[in-house]
Amino acid sequence: MADTQQVDEGAGTKQAAKAERHAAKLAKQISSFAQAHGGAEGQIAYIGQKGARIVLVGEDGGWGDLVAPTFAIAEQAVKKSGITTHEDFDGEFANKVKTGPYEWTRMAGIQLGGPSNT
C-alpha cells in the first residue's frame, strides 16, 4: 500500500505543477493584455466541462477572453495578474466594452442586413 500512496502523491504533485504552469501562462497573457489596453478588469465564468472563461475588458474599451481548463486555474491566473475582477458581466463593467463594425457584422450582421457569417 505504501507504494500506491507514493505513486498517487507523485501524480498529484505533477498535476499541481501543471496547473501552476498553466495559471502562470494565463497570468502572463492577462498582464500583456492589460499593458496593451491601459489596464484591464475581468470576470470569470464557469463554462462546464471545458473549464472557465476569463473575459477581459481594457481601460480603452478593447476586450478579449481566455479559457482556463478549470475555474480554480482561472482564479489563480487572475490573482497572479493583479487585475480587478467582477462577479457579473453587467452594469458599469459591461458598458466599458467598445464594439466596432467587425463585432456588429459577426454578431448581428444577418439580422441587420450585413454580410452572412458563412
TORPA-4810 file (N, C-alpha, C, O; in nm, 3 decimals):
<nodes>
NODE_1_0.081_-0.120_0.000_0.000_0.000_0.000_0.085_0.126_0.000_0.047_0.226_-0.060_M
NODE_2_0.196_0.123_0.064_0.280_0.242_0.070_0.324_0.285_-0.069_0.331_0.404_-0.099_A
NODE_3_0.353_0.186_-0.157_0.394_0.219_-0.293_0.284_0.291_-0.368_0.310_0.387_-0.441_D
NODE_4_0.160_0.247_-0.351_0.047_0.310_-0.418_0.032_0.455_-0.373_0.006_0.543_-0.455_T
NODE_5_0.047_0.479_-0.244_0.035_0.614_-0.193_0.142_0.705_-0.250_0.115_0.821_-0.280_Q
NODE_6_0.263_0.654_-0.265_0.371_0.736_-0.320_0.344_0.770_-0.467_0.369_0.882_-0.510_Q
NODE_7_0.293_0.673_-0.542_0.260_0.698_-0.682_0.150_0.804_-0.691_0.159_0.896_-0.772_V
NODE_8_0.046_0.790_-0.607_-0.063_0.887_-0.609_-0.013_1.026_-0.572_-0.055_1.125_-0.632_D
NODE_9_0.076_1.034_-0.474_0.130_1.164_-0.435_0.211_1.224_-0.548_0.207_1.345_-0.570_E
NODE_10_0.285_1.141_-0.620_0.364_1.190_-0.733_0.276_1.243_-0.844_0.305_1.346_-0.904_G
NODE_11_0.166_1.171_-0.872_0.073_1.215_-0.976_0.007_1.346_-0.936_-0.011_1.435_-1.020_A
NODE_12_-0.030_1.358_-0.809_-0.091_1.482_-0.760_0.005_1.600_-0.769_-0.035_1.711_-0.803_G
NODE_13_0.130_1.574_-0.740_0.233_1.679_-0.748_0.251_1.724_-0.892_0.265_1.843_-0.921_T
NODE_14_0.252_1.626_-0.984_0.266_1.660_-1.127_0.148_1.742_-1.176_0.165_1.839_-1.249_K
NODE_15_0.026_1.703_-1.133_-0.094_1.778_-1.174_-0.090_1.919_-1.118_-0.128_2.015_-1.186_Q
NODE_16_-0.046_1.932_-0.993_-0.038_2.065_-0.931_0.064_2.152_-1.004_0.041_2.271_-1.025_A
NODE_17_0.176_2.093_-1.042_0.279_2.168_-1.115_0.228_2.210_-1.252_0.255_2.321_-1.298_A
NODE_18_0.155_2.120_-1.318_0.098_2.152_-1.449_-0.004_2.266_-1.437_-0.005_2.357_-1.519_K
NODE_19_-0.089_2.259_-1.334_-0.188_2.365_-1.313_-0.119_2.497_-1.284_-0.164_2.602_-1.331_A
NODE_20_-0.012_2.493_-1.207_0.063_2.615_-1.175_0.122_2.677_-1.301_0.118_2.798_-1.320_E
NODE_21_0.178_2.593_-1.388_0.235_2.643_-1.515_0.127_2.704_-1.603_0.148_2.809_-1.666_R
NODE_22_0.011_2.638_-1.608_-0.099_2.689_-1.690_-0.148_2.823_-1.636_-0.174_2.916_-1.713_H
NODE_23_-0.160_2.833_-1.505_-0.204_2.960_-1.443_-0.102_3.070_-1.470_-0.139_3.184_-1.497_A
NODE_24_0.027_3.037_-1.462_0.131_3.136_-1.488_0.127_3.184_-1.633_0.146_3.303_-1.660_A
NODE_25_0.102_3.092_-1.726_0.092_3.130_-1.868_-0.028_3.222_-1.891_-0.016_3.323_-1.961_K
NODE_26_-0.142_3.187_-1.833_-0.261_3.271_-1.847_-0.239_3.408_-1.782_-0.280_3.510_-1.837_L
NODE_27_-0.175_3.410_-1.666_-0.148_3.537_-1.597_-0.060_3.627_-1.683_-0.079_3.748_-1.687_A
NODE_28_0.036_3.568_-1.752_0.124_3.644_-1.841_0.043_3.704_-1.957_0.064_3.819_-1.995_K
NODE_29_-0.050_3.625_-2.012_-0.134_3.674_-2.120_-0.228_3.785_-2.072_-0.250_3.884_-2.142_Q
NODE_30_-0.283_3.769_-1.952_-0.369_3.871_-1.895_-0.292_4.000_-1.873_-0.340_4.108_-1.906_I
NODE_31_-0.172_3.989_-1.817_-0.089_4.107_-1.792_-0.051_4.177_-1.922_-0.048_4.300_-1.928_S
NODE_32_-0.023_4.099_-2.024_0.010_4.155_-2.155_-0.109_4.232_-2.213_-0.092_4.341_-2.266_S
NODE_33_-0.228_4.175_-2.201_-0.350_4.242_-2.246_-0.368_4.373_-2.170_-0.396_4.477_-2.229_F
NODE_34_-0.351_4.367_-2.038_-0.368_4.487_-1.955_-0.269_4.597_-1.995_-0.306_4.714_-2.002_A
NODE_35_-0.145_4.560_-2.022_-0.045_4.659_-2.064_-0.083_4.722_-2.198_-0.069_4.843_-2.216_Q
NODE_36_-0.132_4.641_-2.289_-0.166_4.690_-2.423_-0.290_4.779_-2.423_-0.311_4.857_-2.516_A
NODE_37_-0.374_4.768_-2.319_-0.500_4.841_-2.317_-0.512_4.939_-2.201_-0.623_4.978_-2.164_H
NODE_38_-0.399_4.978_-2.144_-0.401_5.079_-2.039_-0.461_5.031_-1.908_-0.511_5.111_-1.829_G
NODE_39_-0.455_4.902_-1.884_-0.515_4.841_-1.766_-0.630_4.753_-1.808_-0.678_4.760_-1.921_G
NODE_40_-0.675_4.669_-1.717_-0.785_4.579_-1.751_-0.859_4.534_-1.626_-0.807_4.538_-1.514_A
NODE_41_-0.981_4.491_-1.649_-1.065_4.429_-1.547_-1.116_4.299_-1.608_-1.113_4.282_-1.730_E
NODE_42_-1.162_4.209_-1.524_-1.208_4.082_-1.577_-1.324_4.021_-1.501_-1.366_4.070_-1.396_G
NODE_43_-1.374_3.913_-1.559_-1.482_3.836_-1.498_-1.460_3.691_-1.537_-1.428_3.661_-1.652_Q
NODE_44_-1.475_3.601_-1.441_-1.458_3.458_-1.466_-1.596_3.393_-1.470_-1.678_3.413_-1.381_I
NODE_45_-1.619_3.316_-1.575_-1.747_3.246_-1.590_-1.721_3.098_-1.610_-1.641_3.059_-1.696_A
NODE_46_-1.789_3.015_-1.533_-1.780_2.870_-1.548_-1.849_2.830_-1.677_-1.962_2.871_-1.702_Y
NODE_47_-1.782_2.750_-1.760_-1.841_2.708_-1.887_-1.856_2.556_-1.897_-1.853_2.500_-2.006_I
NODE_48_-1.871_2.490_-1.785_-1.892_2.346_-1.784_-1.763_2.267_-1.791_-1.661_2.309_-1.736_G
NODE_49_-1.767_2.154_-1.857_-1.651_2.066_-1.864_-1.532_2.130_-1.933_-1.418_2.089_-1.910_Q
NODE_50_-1.556_2.229_-2.014_-1.447_2.298_-2.084_-1.364_2.384_-1.990_-1.251_2.421_-2.024_K
NODE_51_-1.417_2.417_-1.872_-1.342_2.497_-1.776_-1.407_2.628_-1.742_-1.524_2.633_-1.703_G
NODE_52_-1.330_2.735_-1.756_-1.379_2.868_-1.720_-1.329_2.970_-1.821_-1.216_2.961_-1.871_A
NODE_53_-1.413_3.066_-1.850_-1.380_3.173_-1.945_-1.343_3.297_-1.865_-1.416_3.339_-1.775_R
NODE_54_-1.231_3.355_-1.898_-1.186_3.481_-1.837_-1.211_3.591_-1.939_-1.141_3.599_-2.040_I
NODE_55_-1.310_3.675_-1.913_-1.341_3.787_-2.003_-1.261_3.907_-1.954_-1.266_3.942_-1.836_V
NODE_56_-1.189_3.969_-2.045_-1.106_4.085_-2.013_-1.159_4.209_-2.084_-1.194_4.203_-2.202_L
NODE_57_-1.163_4.320_-2.013_-1.203_4.448_-2.072_-1.096_4.549_-2.036_-1.069_4.574_-1.918_V
NODE_58_-1.035_4.607_-2.140_-0.930_4.706_-2.119_-0.987_4.843_-2.087_-1.105_4.869_-2.112_G
NODE_59_-0.904_4.929_-2.031_-0.947_5.065_-2.000_-0.984_5.143_-2.126_-1.060_5.240_-2.119_E
NODE_60_-0.931_5.101_-2.241_-0.963_5.167_-2.367_-1.087_5.110_-2.434_-1.124_5.152_-2.544_D
NODE_61_-1.152_5.012_-2.370_-1.272_4.952_-2.426_-1.247_4.825_-2.504_-1.341_4.755_-2.540_G
NODE_62_-1.120_4.796_-2.532_-1.087_4.671_-2.601_-1.121_4.552_-2.513_-1.117_4.562_-2.391_G
NODE_63_-1.153_4.441_-2.575_-1.191_4.325_-2.495_-1.141_4.197_-2.559_-1.107_4.194_-2.678_W
NODE_64_-1.137_4.094_-2.480_-1.094_3.963_-2.526_-1.126_3.861_-2.420_-1.179_3.894_-2.314_G
NODE_65_-1.096_3.737_-2.449_-1.118_3.635_-2.349_-1.016_3.524_-2.361_-0.951_3.506_-2.465_D
NODE_66_-1.003_3.450_-2.253_-0.915_3.333_-2.245_-0.996_3.221_-2.182_-1.091_3.247_-2.108_L
NODE_67_-0.958_3.098_-2.210_-1.025_2.984_-2.147_-0.923_2.907_-2.066_-0.817_2.870_-2.116_V
NODE_68_-0.957_2.882_-1.940_-0.875_2.802_-1.850_-0.939_2.665_-1.836_-1.061_2.653_-1.845_A
NODE_69_-0.860_2.561_-1.815_-0.917_2.426_-1.805_-1.005_2.405_-1.681_-1.091_2.317_-1.681_P
NODE_70_-0.982_2.484_-1.577_-1.066_2.474_-1.457_-1.092_2.614_-1.401_-1.018_2.708_-1.430_T
NODE_71_-1.197_2.625_-1.321_-1.228_2.752_-1.257_-1.117_2.792_-1.161_-1.082_2.909_-1.150_F
NODE_72_-1.060_2.694_-1.090_-0.953_2.721_-0.994_-0.829_2.779_-1.063_-0.767_2.872_-1.011_A
NODE_73_-0.794_2.726_-1.179_-0.679_2.778_-1.253_-0.709_2.919_-1.301_-0.621_3.005_-1.298_I
NODE_74_-0.831_2.944_-1.345_-0.870_3.080_-1.388_-0.856_3.178_-1.272_-0.801_3.287_-1.289_A
NODE_75_-0.906_3.140_-1.155_-0.894_3.227_-1.037_-0.749_3.254_-1.002_-0.711_3.367_-0.970_E
NODE_76_-0.668_3.150_-1.008_-0.526_3.164_-0.977_-0.457_3.257_-1.076_-0.376_3.341_-1.037_Q
NODE_77_-0.489_3.244_-1.204_-0.429_3.328_-1.308_-0.466_3.475_-1.289_-0.381_3.563_-1.299_A
NODE_78_-0.593_3.499_-1.262_-0.640_3.637_-1.243_-0.573_3.698_-1.120_-0.533_3.814_-1.122_V
NODE_79_-0.562_3.620_-1.015_-0.498_3.668_-0.892_-0.352_3.704_-0.918_-0.304_3.808_-0.873_K
NODE_80_-0.280_3.616_-0.991_-0.139_3.642_-1.023_-0.123_3.768_-1.108_-0.025_3.842_-1.093_K
NODE_81_-0.218_3.792_-1.198_-0.207_3.907_-1.288_-0.234_4.039_-1.216_-0.186_4.144_-1.258_S
NODE_82_-0.312_4.033_-1.109_-0.339_4.153_-1.030_-0.452_4.241_-1.082_-0.467_4.354_-1.036_G
NODE_83_-0.531_4.192_-1.177_-0.641_4.275_-1.227_-0.761_4.267_-1.133_-0.773_4.174_-1.053_I
NODE_84_-0.848_4.365_-1.143_-0.972_4.367_-1.068_-1.071_4.272_-1.135_-1.081_4.269_-1.258_T
NODE_85_-1.144_4.196_-1.055_-1.245_4.106_-1.112_-1.384_4.145_-1.064_-1.401_4.205_-0.958_T
NODE_86_-1.482_4.109_-1.144_-1.622_4.136_-1.114_-1.697_4.004_-1.106_-1.662_3.908_-1.175_H
NODE_87_-1.798_4.000_-1.023_-1.881_3.880_-1.010_-1.967_3.858_-1.134_-1.986_3.744_-1.178_E
NODE_88_-2.018_3.966_-1.191_-2.107_3.958_-1.307_-2.058_4.049_-1.418_-1.983_4.144_-1.395_D
NODE_89_-2.101_4.017_-1.539_-2.067_4.099_-1.655_-2.186_4.188_-1.686_-2.261_4.163_-1.780_F
NODE_90_-2.204_4.291_-1.605_-2.316_4.382_-1.625_-2.282_4.521_-1.573_-2.172_4.544_-1.522_D
NODE_91_-2.375_4.612_-1.586_-2.359_4.747_-1.532_-2.242_4.823_-1.590_-2.216_4.816_-1.711_G
NODE_92_-2.172_4.895_-1.505_-2.060_4.978_-1.548_-1.951_4.897_-1.617_-1.890_4.943_-1.713_E
NODE_93_-1.929_4.776_-1.569_-1.826_4.692_-1.629_-1.859_4.659_-1.774_-1.773_4.674_-1.861_F
NODE_94_-1.980_4.616_-1.802_-2.020_4.583_-1.939_-2.021_4.707_-2.029_-1.994_4.697_-2.148_A
NODE_95_-2.052_4.823_-1.972_-2.057_4.947_-2.051_-1.919_4.992_-2.097_-1.909_5.076_-2.185_N
NODE_96_-1.813_4.938_-2.039_-1.677_4.974_-2.080_-1.639_4.912_-2.215_-1.547_4.961_-2.281_K
NODE_97_-1.707_4.807_-2.256_-1.675_4.738_-2.381_-1.712_4.825_-2.500_-1.824_4.876_-2.508_V
NODE_98_-1.618_4.841_-2.591_-1.644_4.915_-2.715_-1.642_4.816_-2.830_-1.546_4.741_-2.848_K
NODE_99_-1.749_4.816_-2.908_-1.756_4.727_-3.023_-1.745_4.809_-3.150_-1.777_4.927_-3.153_T
NODE_100_-1.698_4.745_-3.253_-1.680_4.811_-3.381_-1.758_4.740_-3.491_-1.839_4.652_-3.463_G
NODE_101_-1.734_4.778_-3.614_-1.805_4.718_-3.727_-1.789_4.567_-3.735_-1.883_4.496_-3.771_P
NODE_102_-1.671_4.517_-3.703_-1.648_4.373_-3.709_-1.745_4.298_-3.618_-1.810_4.202_-3.659_Y
NODE_103_-1.753_4.343_-3.493_-1.841_4.276_-3.398_-1.987_4.283_-3.441_-2.060_4.185_-3.427_E
NODE_104_-2.029_4.398_-3.494_-2.168_4.412_-3.537_-2.200_4.320_-3.654_-2.309_4.263_-3.659_W
NODE_105_-2.109_4.305_-3.748_-2.138_4.215_-3.860_-2.130_4.070_-3.817_-2.206_3.988_-3.869_T
NODE_106_-2.042_4.036_-3.726_-2.031_3.897_-3.680_-2.148_3.858_-3.589_-2.200_3.747_-3.600_R
NODE_107_-2.188_3.948_-3.501_-2.290_3.914_-3.403_-2.432_3.940_-3.452_-2.525_3.869_-3.413_M
NODE_108_-2.450_4.040_-3.536_-2.586_4.076_-3.576_-2.597_4.108_-3.724_-2.698_4.163_-3.769_A
NODE_109_-2.498_4.074_-3.800_-2.497_4.111_-3.941_-2.612_4.057_-4.021_-2.669_4.128_-4.104_G
NODE_110_-2.647_3.933_-3.998_-2.755_3.872_-4.075_-2.887_3.943_-4.046_-2.964_3.971_-4.138_I
NODE_111_-2.913_3.973_-3.919_-3.038_4.036_-3.881_-3.044_4.180_-3.931_-3.152_4.231_-3.959_Q
NODE_112_-2.930_4.246_-3.941_-2.927_4.386_-3.981_-2.899_4.406_-4.129_-2.879_4.518_-4.175_L
NODE_113_-2.898_4.297_-4.205_-2.875_4.307_-4.348_-2.729_4.311_-4.388_-2.696_4.343_-4.502_G
NODE_114_-2.641_4.279_-4.294_-2.499_4.276_-4.324_-2.459_4.146_-4.390_-2.544_4.063_-4.422_G
NODE_115_-2.329_4.127_-4.412_-2.284_4.005_-4.477_-2.314_3.883_-4.391_-2.317_3.891_-4.268_P
NODE_116_-2.335_3.770_-4.458_-2.363_3.647_-4.382_-2.237_3.599_-4.314_-2.126_3.636_-4.353_S
NODE_117_-2.253_3.519_-4.214_-2.140_3.467_-4.137_-2.092_3.332_-4.187_-2.025_3.260_-4.113_N
NODE_118_-2.126_3.297_-4.309_-2.084_3.166_-4.361_-1.963_3.176_-4.446_-1.915_3.075_-4.497_T
</nodes>
